[in-house]
Structures are given as structure tokens and as C-alpha cells.
Amino acid sequence: MGRRGLPRGLAPGPPRRRYRKKALPALEIPVLPVTATEIRQYLRGRGIPFQNGHSCLRTPSPFVESSQLKDQTAVTTSFSLYIDKTTGRFLCMTSLAEGSWEDFQASVEGGGDGASEALLLSKAPEVEDSEEVRRIWNRAVPLWELPDPEEVQLAYTMFGLTKITDDTLKRFSVRYLRPARSLVFPWFSPGSSGLRGLKLLQAKCQGDGVSYEETTIPQPSAYHNLFGLPLISRRDAEVVLTSRELDSLALNQSTGLPTLTLPQGTSCLPPALLPYLEQFRRIVFWLGDDLRSWEAAKLFARKLNPKRCSLVRPGDQQPRPLEALNRGLNLSHILRTALPAWHKSIVSFRQLREEVLGELSNVEQAAGLPWSRFPDLNRILKGHRKVELTVFTGLFHPAAGPTGSGKTTFISEYALDLCSQGVNTLWGSFEISNVRLARVMLTQFAERRLEDQLDKYDHWADRFEDLPLYFMTFHGQQGIRTVVDTMQHAVYVYDICHVVIDNLQFMMGHEQLSTDRIAAQDYVFGVFRKFATDNNCHVTLVIHPRKEDDDKELQTASIFGSAKASQEADNVLILQDRKLVTGPGKRYLQVSKNRFDGDVGIFPLEFNKSSLTFSTPPKNKTRLKKFKDEAGPVAKKSSSGKKGATPQNSEICSGKAPILDQPDTSKPSK
């Protein structure tokens, strides 16, 4: 197998770096935010007519003349250019030109450079990508044209397509790549048959079940394919959005409704796709059968105007569309039960009833995403949840170890763990530079000293680039309003789910609300608490504690201005450093507040100097301590952590693939 998980015969040339993550202008350089009001005022001042849409403004396109169109009269009278109300970015549906708000202003005011730069953004992918896309597409064949009937049946069963007809596969132009045992989904340019990219879905036997792996060309950050878009008519007023291409096939075949698949599933809805969804008066989200899909649907609905969005609630009788079709459920009936995404400020229990049932029936999912590197933290906090505020503090003693093994080092691994599992993360490092922070996180990601293995740097850097990780470029003291504006922009553009602020003290110097530092900090706490709630996001704040005696451990009261901090925070984590007379002290992580279920406790950490990582000691040496919360009940016993799994397609994979090594799920010795 070569690059991208494809057979070596399909991978062009020797392995080498080919992709770099797109520049993030909104975060890497200070850009003045633009509001919908400012956009309207500018258009009126220039005499440009516009129409108000759900998430965009529509105007006549100044780029139409450069796109050799047959009917110039129809173009000049149509409103084919869409301007995002939040970011100001535009997209011309006719010429496929796109660019920033500054590019649009330059084109309107006669700046040829801005116009040409915007047009360059609409060009096809790089030549090397195009050749690879064309090569793979030509090698792939329709499923029904495979010469071996047994291979056809195996493919249909492996991908759960036993009830999907050949006509449906043909209508969506789905092909099969035999060497990689993968389905191939094409990305066609809007309004033409030009092939811009591909997504490959590979089936792999894993034990008694089947796992699926996705590969996109170009890379995911540049893959903006709404699968099914060529089948959408201008007259369609309703659409169903799914997170998987196979679900779109099942929905379209069963209901006949227009369906589209989000290119990055439940992880992100790029704003560049919003213009393609403007024509629909009603949008139904049916993203999956778990709580994470439900949370993603609510987040995406906010971008598309919640008043026109409905959500299919996950449940046993409302699984993902392909499974519903295979089980013989009525997909049209399930769509009719979709709940509106928007409601008034006051709701009744009747409107919350299904959400309460969802949390009761999905206890593990409601507890949040577990950490993979900190199992003891899972036993106390249960997981990482959205709409929460975590306060992290700790006191560094020089005798405990080298510089860099303190709060920032731990919290970077804490956030990297979640980011590696797909949690879109935004870092605001005000104390150390982004270069130094990225170096620490890359070392933690590779779990080795790359200084001694520079020949492996490109390999790990390429993998690190693929993480949904972004950095704010602020350094030193910053105003809280500027920081929050940047965070809101990142949530809108990149669907950020976790924001890390290191640290809070660097935002208090610019606040002129009061000479009282405690009042200023209370205000900052309230701002971040409101941001987490309003944006369905988790915020982690790093705070320096106040001075304590060396022989005393830190407590919740050690946090400066702790009354407001302990009130607003959902979780309080303290990195304890117990000094020893004979040598360096031991590190412990103490959870002193847990609003989710009240469990608190403390467990030891070990610092690995070569990889800059913290880890719990071996289980035969670890004894987790839990305490009774002063304001809550006695801590409950932790669950065993065993997860049930229903084997799928056991008749296919049994005996044909080795069982992969499973992680140790045994309980720690008591």
C-alpha cells in the first residue's frame, strides 16, 4: 500500500510532501472584522443592488464578463454572487470566482489585481492532484460491471448496499476501485462535468466486524464536495443533509428527496459551502445515530439560519438512513418527525422531552469524549463535554523538574489528546510563542525527540498538519473583546469545539472597567462563561494561582478571585507538585470540582522528558483516590469502562482477517 492508503501502482512516484494546510488569514494576521451592516452600507454606497438571504447577500457579479458565457443578458440581470454576512467572503456561482471581502472591494473599485486574485482561487486543483484523480477514476468501474458475481455480492454486503439499486449508484456516479476494495465518490465542478476530486471509502475487516476508512483527494481541508449537488434542481426547495455518502444514496432512493453529503461529516461545515444551500427554504439534518451527530447538527443549523432547519433526533427507531433502509423502516415517516432547530426563549418540557430521553439512553455519549492518554481523568470527569468552562491551575517549583514541564506542557497534551480524536481546537497562547508551543505539541504528538531524528520530521509534521488545530497570533496582553471576536470568528469558520486560553492574566491589563483586579477578573470569567454557552463550545482557562507557602498544597481557594472562578467553572483542575526532601517532587492532578456528577479526586502523573508527555504510572502501582465533594454526595464508583460492540458482517470477516490488538480494559488493581 502506498500513500493515501492506495495500492502502490496508483500512487504516483516516491513518497514526498505534497500538501500544506491552507493559510488561515482570519487567525494568522489581524483582520478587521466586517459586519452585515457594513456590507449593506458599502453596497448601497456603490449603488449595487442586493437581496437578503439566509446566511448570504446576493448581488450581481462583477466577474461575469471574464467567464465566456453565452447569454450575457441573463447573467447581468441575475444575482449570481453570494457574500457571506459573517465573514464577507464571496462566491460567484457563474464564474466560480471566490475571495475575501477585500478582494470584492478591490474588484468593485477598479483594482484589477484583486479581481484577478479572486479568479485564481476558482481554478482547478493542482496538476499533480488532477492527474492522480483522473488515474484513479479511470481505474474504477461501476459495481454492476465487475466480472465476478461473488465479488459483486461481497462488495454490496461489505458496504451495506444490499438494498441499494444499480440505478441509484449510476445516478450518483458511484464507482468501485478493485485493488483498494473501495467505493469511489466523485466531486464534479458545479455546472459542468469537470472532475475536481474524489473520496474513497475503503472497507477493512476488523475482528468480526467491518471498519471503514475515508481518503479524499485533495486533502480534507481543500475537499469541499457536497456529494449529490449535480442532481439538485433550481426548483428544489427542500434538502436533507447527511454525514455519509451511503446515507444520501439510501435517502434519495427511499424518499425521492434531494440529498447532499457534507464533505467532512460531523466535524465541520465550511462557510464556503453556504452559498450552495441558499436556495432551500427547508433543510433537514440527518447526520447520524449518536449524540455527537446531534450536537453537530445543532451547531451547523446556527450557520444556516435555525428557522429553516429541522433535526432528526438519534434513537433506536431513528438510526442513520442506510441502517434504517436495511432494517425496513419508513424513512419518510422519520423525516416527518424531525424537530425544528429554532424555538422561542421559553420552552416547555414537551420540547425538551426527546433531548432528555437521548441523554438517558446514551449515558456514555452524554458524558463526553474520553481522553485516550489520561484514563484516570476519565474515571473522575467521565469525558470532555461542550458548553463547559474548565479552570486549570498549578504552581511550578524549580526543584520538580526542567522548565517546560509545568502547566502549559500538561494542558497542551490534554488538548492534543482531544484534537487527535477530531475535536476542532483553537489555542490562544499569550505567554509563550506559537512556534515554541507547536514544537512542544509536535514532540508530544510524535512521542519522541525529533531533534535527534530530523529525517523523520516531515513524516510527523505532515501528520500533525492534518489535525484540526489552529492558533491565535496574540502574544502578551490583549483586550478581552478582541480575543472573543477572534474566537467567534473561528467557531463560525472552523467549527471550533474547544478553546484553550493560556493564560487569563494576560487579558486583565487592558480592561479599564475597574481598578479592582478581582472585579476585572470576574468580568473576564463571565465573558468566557457566556461564550461557552452561546457557542456550544468548551473553554479551558489556564490561571496562575496566588502565592502559597511551599509546604502547602494548592486548593480551589488558591485561584485568584476564586469566588467567581469556582462559581462559573464547571471543572477545576489543579496540577499539584509535592516537594520531597530527598529529590524532585511528585506530580498529581487534582480534580477539585466536577459539575457533571460531583466526582472529585486526585491521581499521580509521571513526566517523560524525552517526549514531554505526562502519563499515569503503571496500573499495578496506581491507586486512584476519590474524595467526597463538600457540596455534593459521596463520589460514586467508576464504571468498568467496558464498551459493548455489535459485530457486523461476521459471516464475511470471520476467519479472513486477524483480530487486531485491543487496548487493555482491565480494571486497576486495588
CORTAGI-V776718 format. One record per residue. N is the residue number from 1. RES is the residue in one letter. SS is DSSP state (hx for helix, st for strand, lp for the rest). PHI is phi in radians with two decimals (999 if undefined). PSI is psi as a letter, one per 40 degrees, with the letter a starting at -180 (NA if undefined). Layout:
# CORTAGI-V776718
N_RES_SS_PHI_PSI, N_RES_SS_PHI_PSI
This chain:
# CORTAGI-V776718
1_M_lp_999_h, 2_G_lp_-1.81_a, 3_R_hx_-1.07_i, 4_R_hx_1.12_e, 5_G_hx_1.35_e, 6_L_lp_-1.70_i, 7_P_lp_-1.01_i, 8_R_hx_-1.08_d, 9_G_hx_-1.16_d, 10_L_hx_-1.75_e, 11_A_lp_-1.59_h, 12_P_lp_-1.30_h, 13_G_lp_1.35_i, 14_P_lp_-1.23_i, 15_P_lp_-1.06_h, 16_R_lp_-2.82_i, 17_R_lp_-1.25_h, 18_R_lp_-2.25_d, 19_Y_lp_-2.15_i, 20_R_lp_-2.29_i, 21_K_lp_-1.11_i, 22_K_lp_-1.02_i, 23_A_lp_-1.10_i, 24_L_lp_-1.95_g, 25_P_hx_-1.09_d, 26_A_hx_-1.21_d, 27_L_hx_-1.95_d, 28_E_hx_-1.55_d, 29_I_lp_-2.29_i, 30_P_lp_-1.19_h, 31_V_lp_-2.05_h, 32_L_lp_-1.17_h, 33_P_lp_-1.16_i, 34_V_lp_-2.03_i, 35_T_lp_-1.89_i, 36_A_hx_-1.08_d, 37_T_hx_-1.12_d, 38_E_hx_-1.13_d, 39_I_hx_-1.13_d, 40_R_hx_-1.11_d, 41_Q_hx_-1.08_d, 42_Y_hx_-1.14_d, 43_L_hx_-1.12_d, 44_R_hx_-1.14_d, 45_G_hx_-1.11_d, 46_R_lp_-1.65_e, 47_G_lp_1.22_f, 48_I_lp_-1.69_h, 49_P_lp_-1.21_i, 50_F_st_-2.62_i, 51_Q_st_-2.10_h, 52_N_st_-1.48_h, 53_G_lp_-1.98_a, 54_H_lp_-1.23_d, 55_S_lp_-2.22_e, 56_C_st_-2.37_i, 57_L_st_-1.81_h, 58_R_st_-1.85_h, 59_T_st_-2.41_i, 60_P_lp_-1.09_i, 61_S_lp_-1.56_h, 62_P_lp_-1.38_e, 63_F_lp_-1.76_e, 64_V_lp_-1.22_d, 65_E_lp_-1.10_d, 66_S_lp_-1.42_e, 67_S_lp_-1.74_h, 68_Q_lp_-1.02_g, 69_L_lp_-1.79_i, 70_K_lp_-1.39_d, 71_D_lp_-1.87_g, 72_Q_hx_-1.18_d, 73_T_hx_-1.13_d, 74_A_hx_-1.14_d, 75_V_hx_-1.22_d, 76_T_hx_-1.16_d, 77_T_hx_-1.60_e, 78_S_lp_-1.59_i, 79_F_lp_-1.74_g, 80_S_lp_-1.77_e, 81_L_st_-1.87_h, 82_Y_st_-1.96_h, 83_I_st_-2.02_h, 84_D_st_-1.13_h, 85_K_lp_-1.18_d, 86_T_lp_-1.61_d, 87_T_lp_-1.83_d, 88_G_lp_1.46_e, 89_R_lp_-1.19_i, 90_F_st_-2.20_i, 91_L_st_-2.52_h, 92_C_st_-1.65_h, 93_M_lp_-1.20_d, 94_T_lp_-1.48_d, 95_S_lp_-1.66_e, 96_L_lp_1.10_f, 97_A_lp_-1.34_i, 98_E_st_-2.56_i, 99_G_st_3.08_a, 100_S_lp_-1.50_i, 101_W_hx_-1.10_d, 102_E_hx_-1.14_d, 103_D_hx_-1.11_d, 104_F_hx_-1.13_d, 105_Q_hx_-1.07_d, 106_A_hx_-1.13_d, 107_S_hx_-1.22_d, 108_V_hx_-1.21_d, 109_E_lp_-1.54_e, 110_G_lp_1.62_e, 111_G_lp_-1.47_h, 112_G_hx_-1.07_d, 113_D_hx_-1.10_d, 114_G_hx_-1.13_d, 115_A_hx_-1.16_d, 116_S_hx_-1.18_d, 117_E_hx_-1.13_d, 118_A_hx_-1.13_d, 119_L_hx_-1.16_d, 120_L_hx_-1.10_d, 121_L_lp_-1.18_e, 122_S_lp_-1.63_e, 123_K_lp_-1.22_i, 124_A_lp_-1.18_i, 125_P_lp_-1.02_i, 126_E_lp_-1.01_i, 127_V_hx_-1.03_d, 128_E_hx_-1.10_d, 129_D_hx_-1.11_d, 130_S_hx_-1.05_d, 131_E_hx_-1.13_d, 132_E_hx_-1.18_d, 133_V_hx_-1.06_d, 134_R_hx_-1.12_d, 135_R_hx_-1.11_d, 136_I_hx_-1.18_d, 137_W_hx_-1.09_d, 138_N_hx_-1.24_d, 139_R_hx_-1.36_d, 140_A_lp_-1.34_i, 141_V_st_-2.30_i, 142_P_lp_-1.05_i, 143_L_hx_-1.02_d, 144_W_hx_-1.25_e, 145_E_hx_-1.72_e, 146_L_lp_-1.12_h, 147_P_lp_-1.27_d, 148_D_lp_-1.68_h, 149_P_hx_-1.04_d, 150_E_hx_-1.17_d, 151_E_hx_-1.16_d, 152_V_hx_-1.10_d, 153_Q_hx_-1.14_d, 154_L_hx_-1.09_d, 155_A_hx_-1.12_d, 156_Y_hx_-1.06_d, 157_T_hx_-1.29_d, 158_M_hx_-1.06_d, 159_F_lp_-1.69_e, 160_G_lp_1.20_f, 161_L_lp_-1.79_f, 162_T_lp_-1.09_d, 163_K_lp_-1.85_e, 164_I_lp_-1.59_h, 165_T_lp_-1.44_i, 166_D_hx_-1.12_d, 167_D_hx_-1.10_d, 168_T_hx_-1.15_d, 169_L_hx_-1.09_d, 170_K_hx_-1.21_d, 171_R_hx_-1.10_d, 172_F_lp_-1.63_e, 173_S_lp_1.02_f, 174_V_lp_-1.50_h, 175_R_st_-2.16_i, 176_Y_st_-2.26_h, 177_L_st_-1.76_h, 178_R_lp_-1.11_d, 179_P_lp_-1.03_d, 180_A_lp_-1.74_e, 181_R_lp_0.89_f, 182_S_st_-2.28_i, 183_L_st_-1.40_i, 184_V_st_-2.08_h, 185_F_st_-1.91_h, 186_P_st_-1.49_i, 187_W_st_-2.07_h, 188_F_st_-1.68_i, 189_S_lp_-1.15_h, 190_P_lp_-1.03_h, 191_G_lp_1.36_e, 192_S_lp_-2.65_i, 193_S_lp_-1.74_e, 194_G_lp_-1.16_h, 195_L_st_-1.58_h, 196_R_st_-1.78_d, 197_G_st_-3.05_a, 198_L_st_-2.51_i, 199_K_st_-2.17_h, 200_L_st_-1.89_h, 201_L_st_-1.95_h, 202_Q_st_-1.78_h, 203_A_st_-1.72_h, 204_K_st_-2.27_h, 205_C_st_-1.30_h, 206_Q_st_-2.39_g, 207_G_lp_1.17_b, 208_D_lp_-1.66_e, 209_G_st_-2.21_a, 210_V_st_-2.19_h, 211_S_st_-1.97_i, 212_Y_st_-2.15_i, 213_E_st_-2.24_h, 214_E_st_-1.74_i, 215_T_st_-2.35_h, 216_T_st_-2.05_i, 217_I_st_-2.28_h, 218_P_lp_-1.29_a, 219_Q_lp_-1.04_i, 220_P_hx_-0.93_d, 221_S_hx_-1.16_d, 222_A_hx_-1.90_e, 223_Y_lp_-1.63_g, 224_H_lp_-2.01_f, 225_N_lp_-1.74_h, 226_L_lp_-1.52_g, 227_F_st_-1.07_h, 228_G_lp_1.80_e, 229_L_hx_-1.07_d, 230_P_hx_-1.08_e, 231_L_hx_-1.57_e, 232_I_lp_-1.41_h, 233_S_lp_-1.70_i, 234_R_lp_-1.09_d, 235_R_lp_-1.51_e, 236_D_lp_-1.18_h, 237_A_lp_-1.96_e, 238_E_st_-2.36_i, 239_V_st_-2.56_i, 240_V_st_-1.97_h, 241_L_st_-1.76_h, 242_T_st_-2.14_i, 243_S_lp_-1.82_e, 244_R_lp_-2.39_i, 245_E_hx_-1.11_d, 246_L_hx_-1.13_d, 247_D_hx_-1.18_d, 248_S_hx_-1.11_d, 249_L_hx_-1.07_d, 250_A_hx_-1.13_d, 251_L_hx_-1.15_d, 252_N_hx_-1.11_d, 253_Q_hx_-1.20_d, 254_S_hx_-1.41_d, 255_T_hx_-1.93_d, 256_G_lp_1.36_e, 257_L_lp_-1.42_i, 258_P_lp_-1.10_h, 259_T_st_-2.31_i, 260_L_st_-2.35_i, 261_T_st_-1.94_h, 262_L_lp_-1.23_h, 263_P_lp_-1.11_d, 264_Q_lp_-1.95_f, 265_G_lp_1.08_b, 266_T_lp_-1.55_e, 267_S_lp_-1.42_d, 268_C_lp_-2.84_i, 269_L_lp_-2.07_g, 270_P_lp_-1.04_h, 271_P_hx_-1.02_d, 272_A_hx_-1.10_e, 273_L_hx_-1.59_e, 274_L_hx_-1.06_d, 275_P_hx_-1.02_d, 276_Y_hx_-1.24_e, 277_L_hx_-1.85_e, 278_E_lp_-1.19_d, 279_Q_lp_-1.26_e, 280_F_lp_-1.54_h, 281_R_lp_-1.44_d, 282_R_st_-2.41_h, 283_I_st_-2.19_h, 284_V_st_-1.92_h, 285_F_st_-1.67_h, 286_W_lp_-2.33_g, 287_L_lp_-1.63_d, 288_G_lp_2.96_a, 289_D_lp_-2.10_e, 290_D_lp_-2.19_i, 291_L_hx_-1.18_d, 292_R_hx_-1.14_d, 293_S_hx_-1.13_d, 294_W_hx_-1.12_d, 295_E_hx_-1.13_d, 296_A_hx_-1.12_d, 297_A_hx_-1.08_d, 298_K_hx_-1.16_d, 299_L_hx_-1.19_d, 300_F_hx_-1.18_d, 301_A_hx_-1.09_d, 302_R_hx_-1.17_d, 303_K_hx_-1.26_d, 304_L_lp_-1.70_e, 305_N_lp_1.37_g, 306_P_hx_-0.99_d, 307_K_hx_-1.14_d, 308_R_hx_-1.85_e, 309_C_st_-1.90_i, 310_S_st_-2.27_i, 311_L_st_-2.19_h, 312_V_lp_-1.49_h, 313_R_lp_-1.32_h, 314_P_lp_-1.09_i, 315_G_st_-3.07_i, 316_D_lp_-1.10_d, 317_Q_lp_-1.63_e, 318_Q_st_-2.36_g, 319_P_lp_-1.31_a, 320_R_lp_-1.17_i, 321_P_hx_-0.96_d, 322_L_hx_-1.11_d, 323_E_hx_-1.14_d, 324_A_hx_-1.08_d, 325_L_hx_-1.13_d, 326_N_hx_-1.19_d, 327_R_lp_-1.53_e, 328_G_lp_1.38_f, 329_L_lp_-1.38_i, 330_N_lp_-1.53_h, 331_L_hx_-1.21_d, 332_S_hx_-1.14_d, 333_H_hx_-1.14_d, 334_I_hx_-1.10_d, 335_L_hx_-1.11_d, 336_R_hx_-1.21_e, 337_T_lp_-1.58_e, 338_A_lp_-1.04_h, 339_L_st_-1.61_i, 340_P_st_-1.16_i, 341_A_lp_-1.41_e, 342_W_lp_-2.02_i, 343_H_lp_-2.63_i, 344_K_lp_-1.25_i, 345_S_lp_-1.14_d, 346_I_lp_-1.84_h, 347_V_lp_-2.17_i, 348_S_lp_-1.82_i, 349_F_hx_-1.10_d, 350_R_hx_-1.04_d, 351_Q_hx_-1.36_d, 352_L_hx_-1.70_e, 353_R_hx_-1.00_d, 354_E_hx_-1.19_d, 355_E_hx_-1.18_d, 356_V_hx_-1.11_d, 357_L_hx_-1.08_d, 358_G_hx_-1.07_d, 359_E_hx_-1.23_d, 360_L_hx_-1.22_d, 361_S_hx_-1.56_e, 362_N_lp_-2.29_g, 363_V_hx_-1.09_d, 364_E_hx_-1.14_d, 365_Q_hx_-1.21_d, 366_A_hx_-1.15_d, 367_A_lp_-1.28_e, 368_G_lp_1.84_a, 369_L_st_-1.50_h, 370_P_lp_-1.31_i, 371_W_lp_-1.38_i, 372_S_lp_-1.59_d, 373_R_lp_-1.68_e, 374_F_lp_-2.25_g, 375_P_hx_-1.10_d, 376_D_hx_-1.18_d, 377_L_hx_-1.17_d, 378_N_hx_-1.14_d, 379_R_hx_-1.19_d, 380_I_hx_-1.70_d, 381_L_hx_-1.43_e, 382_K_lp_1.33_d, 383_G_lp_2.92_i, 384_H_st_-1.73_h, 385_R_lp_-2.06_i, 386_K_lp_-1.30_i, 387_V_lp_1.00_f, 388_E_lp_-2.23_i, 389_L_st_-2.11_h, 390_T_st_-1.93_h, 391_V_st_-1.86_h, 392_F_st_-2.16_h, 393_T_st_-2.52_i, 394_G_st_3.07_i, 395_L_lp_-2.01_h, 396_F_lp_-1.61_h, 397_H_lp_-1.91_h, 398_P_hx_-0.99_d, 399_A_hx_-1.26_e, 400_A_hx_-1.41_e, 401_G_lp_2.79_a, 402_P_lp_-1.29_i, 403_T_lp_-1.08_h, 404_G_lp_1.81_e, 405_S_lp_-1.90_f, 406_G_lp_-1.82_b, 407_K_hx_-1.10_d, 408_T_hx_-1.09_d, 409_T_hx_-1.12_d, 410_F_hx_-1.19_d, 411_I_hx_-1.20_d, 412_S_hx_-1.21_d, 413_E_hx_-1.24_d, 414_Y_hx_-1.00_d, 415_A_hx_-1.34_d, 416_L_hx_-1.11_d, 417_D_hx_-0.98_d, 418_L_hx_-1.23_d, 419_C_hx_-1.09_d, 420_S_lp_-1.15_e, 421_Q_lp_-1.69_e, 422_G_lp_1.74_e, 423_V_lp_-1.43_h, 424_N_lp_-1.12_h, 425_T_st_-2.13_h, 426_L_st_-2.08_h, 427_W_st_-1.82_h, 428_G_st_-2.07_g, 429_S_st_-1.78_h, 430_F_lp_-1.67_e, 431_E_lp_-1.74_d, 432_I_lp_-2.13_i, 433_S_lp_-1.25_i, 434_N_hx_-1.12_d, 435_V_hx_-1.11_d, 436_R_hx_-1.17_d, 437_L_hx_-1.10_d, 438_A_hx_-1.09_d, 439_R_hx_-1.11_d, 440_V_hx_-1.10_d, 441_M_hx_-1.18_d, 442_L_hx_-1.14_d, 443_T_hx_-1.11_d, 444_Q_hx_-1.15_d, 445_F_hx_-1.15_d, 446_A_hx_-1.41_e, 447_E_lp_1.02_f, 448_R_lp_-2.86_i, 449_R_lp_-1.43_h, 450_L_hx_-1.33_e, 451_E_hx_-1.04_d, 452_D_hx_-1.61_e, 453_Q_lp_-2.40_f, 454_L_hx_-1.12_d, 455_D_hx_-1.18_e, 456_K_hx_-1.75_e, 457_Y_hx_-1.07_d, 458_D_hx_-1.04_d, 459_H_hx_-1.05_d, 460_W_hx_-1.30_d, 461_A_hx_-1.16_d, 462_D_hx_-1.09_d, 463_R_hx_-1.16_d, 464_F_hx_-1.17_d, 465_E_hx_-1.08_d, 466_D_lp_-1.31_e, 467_L_lp_-1.24_i, 468_P_lp_-1.36_g, 469_L_st_-2.11_h, 470_Y_st_-2.35_i, 471_F_st_-2.22_h, 472_M_lp_-1.44_i, 473_T_lp_-1.64_e, 474_F_lp_-1.20_i, 475_H_lp_-2.59_h, 476_G_lp_1.44_a, 477_Q_lp_-1.20_h, 478_Q_lp_-2.46_i, 479_G_lp_-1.31_i, 480_I_hx_-1.10_d, 481_R_hx_-1.18_d, 482_T_hx_-1.12_d, 483_V_hx_-1.14_d, 484_V_hx_-1.17_d, 485_D_hx_-1.04_d, 486_T_hx_-1.14_d, 487_M_hx_-1.11_d, 488_Q_hx_-1.13_d, 489_H_hx_-1.10_d, 490_A_hx_-1.16_d, 491_V_hx_-1.11_d, 492_Y_hx_-1.25_d, 493_V_hx_-1.42_d, 494_Y_hx_-1.96_e, 495_D_lp_0.94_f, 496_I_lp_-1.13_h, 497_C_lp_-1.96_e, 498_H_st_-2.46_h, 499_V_st_-2.02_h, 500_V_st_-1.97_h, 501_I_st_-2.02_h, 502_D_st_-2.27_g, 503_N_lp_-2.34_i, 504_L_hx_-1.13_d, 505_Q_hx_-1.06_d, 506_F_hx_-1.33_e, 507_M_hx_-1.89_e, 508_M_lp_-1.63_d, 509_G_lp_-1.21_d, 510_H_lp_-1.55_e, 511_E_lp_-1.42_h, 512_Q_lp_-1.82_f, 513_L_lp_-1.22_d, 514_S_lp_-2.80_i, 515_T_lp_-1.36_e, 516_D_lp_-1.38_h, 517_R_hx_-1.15_d, 518_I_hx_-1.14_d, 519_A_hx_-1.13_d, 520_A_hx_-1.14_d, 521_Q_hx_-1.19_d, 522_D_hx_-1.07_d, 523_Y_hx_-1.13_d, 524_V_hx_-1.11_d, 525_F_hx_-1.01_d, 526_G_hx_-1.09_d, 527_V_hx_-1.12_d, 528_F_hx_-1.21_d, 529_R_hx_-1.10_d, 530_K_hx_-1.16_d, 531_F_hx_-1.10_d, 532_A_hx_-1.06_d, 533_T_hx_-1.25_d, 534_D_hx_-1.24_d, 535_N_lp_-1.90_e, 536_N_lp_0.91_f, 537_C_lp_-2.33_i, 538_H_st_-1.73_h, 539_V_st_-2.02_h, 540_T_st_-1.95_h, 541_L_st_-1.89_h, 542_V_st_-1.67_h, 543_I_st_-2.29_h, 544_H_lp_-1.34_h, 545_P_st_-1.37_i, 546_R_lp_-1.39_i, 547_K_lp_-1.11_h, 548_E_lp_-2.29_i, 549_D_lp_-1.13_i, 550_D_lp_-1.08_d, 551_D_lp_-1.54_e, 552_K_lp_-1.91_i, 553_E_lp_-1.45_i, 554_L_lp_-1.26_i, 555_Q_lp_-2.29_i, 556_T_hx_-1.01_d, 557_A_hx_-1.20_e, 558_S_hx_-1.31_e, 559_I_st_-1.30_h, 560_F_lp_-1.08_h, 561_G_lp_1.18_f, 562_S_hx_-1.18_d, 563_A_hx_-1.05_d, 564_K_hx_-1.24_d, 565_A_hx_-1.08_d, 566_S_hx_-1.21_d, 567_Q_hx_-1.35_d, 568_E_hx_-1.39_d, 569_A_lp_-1.28_i, 570_D_lp_-1.54_d, 571_N_st_-2.35_i, 572_V_st_-2.20_h, 573_L_st_-1.98_h, 574_I_st_-2.23_h, 575_L_st_-1.55_h, 576_Q_st_-1.54_i, 577_D_st_-2.30_h, 578_R_st_-1.59_h, 579_K_lp_-1.31_i, 580_L_lp_-2.00_i, 581_V_lp_-1.22_d, 582_T_lp_-1.43_e, 583_G_lp_3.04_a, 584_P_lp_-1.05_i, 585_G_lp_-1.39_i, 586_K_st_-1.70_i, 587_R_st_-1.71_h, 588_Y_st_-2.36_i, 589_L_st_-1.88_h, 590_Q_st_-1.89_h, 591_V_st_-1.73_h, 592_S_st_-1.68_e, 593_K_st_-2.63_h, 594_N_st_-2.55_g, 595_R_lp_-1.22_d, 596_F_lp_-1.11_d, 597_D_lp_-2.42_e, 598_G_lp_1.53_e, 599_D_lp_-1.19_h, 600_V_st_-2.30_i, 601_G_st_3.07_a, 602_I_st_-2.54_i, 603_F_st_-2.56_i, 604_P_st_-1.37_i, 605_L_st_-2.22_i, 606_E_st_-2.17_h, 607_F_st_-1.73_h, 608_N_st_-1.74_h, 609_K_lp_-1.18_d, 610_S_lp_-1.23_d, 611_S_lp_-1.82_e, 612_L_lp_0.99_f, 613_T_st_-2.05_i, 614_F_st_-1.82_i, 615_S_st_-2.66_i, 616_T_lp_-1.33_i, 617_P_lp_-1.09_i, 618_P_lp_-0.93_i, 619_K_hx_-1.13_d, 620_N_hx_-1.29_e, 621_K_hx_-1.95_e, 622_T_lp_-1.73_h, 623_R_lp_-2.31_h, 624_L_lp_-1.32_h, 625_K_st_-1.92_h, 626_K_st_-2.08_i, 627_F_st_-2.11_i, 628_K_lp_-1.47_h, 629_D_lp_-1.19_h, 630_E_lp_-1.02_d, 631_A_lp_-1.81_e, 632_G_lp_-2.48_a, 633_P_lp_-1.29_i, 634_V_lp_-1.13_i, 635_A_lp_-1.04_h, 636_K_lp_-1.41_i, 637_K_lp_-1.22_i, 638_S_lp_-1.30_i, 639_S_lp_-1.26_i, 640_S_lp_-1.18_e, 641_G_lp_1.46_e, 642_K_lp_-1.38_h, 643_K_lp_-2.01_h, 644_G_lp_-1.36_i, 645_A_lp_-2.35_h, 646_T_lp_-1.61_h, 647_P_lp_-1.09_i, 648_Q_lp_-2.12_i, 649_N_lp_0.93_f, 650_S_hx_-1.13_d, 651_E_hx_-1.18_e, 652_I_hx_-1.62_d, 653_C_hx_-1.57_e, 654_S_lp_-1.06_h, 655_G_lp_1.48_e, 656_K_lp_-1.84_e, 657_A_lp_-2.52_h, 658_P_lp_-1.21_i, 659_I_lp_-1.29_h, 660_L_lp_-1.21_i, 661_D_lp_-1.09_h, 662_Q_lp_-1.72_i, 663_P_lp_-1.14_i, 664_D_lp_-1.26_h, 665_T_lp_-1.89_e, 666_S_lp_-1.17_i, 667_K_lp_-1.33_i, 668_P_lp_-1.17_i, 669_S_lp_-1.16_i, 670_K_lp_-1.75_NA
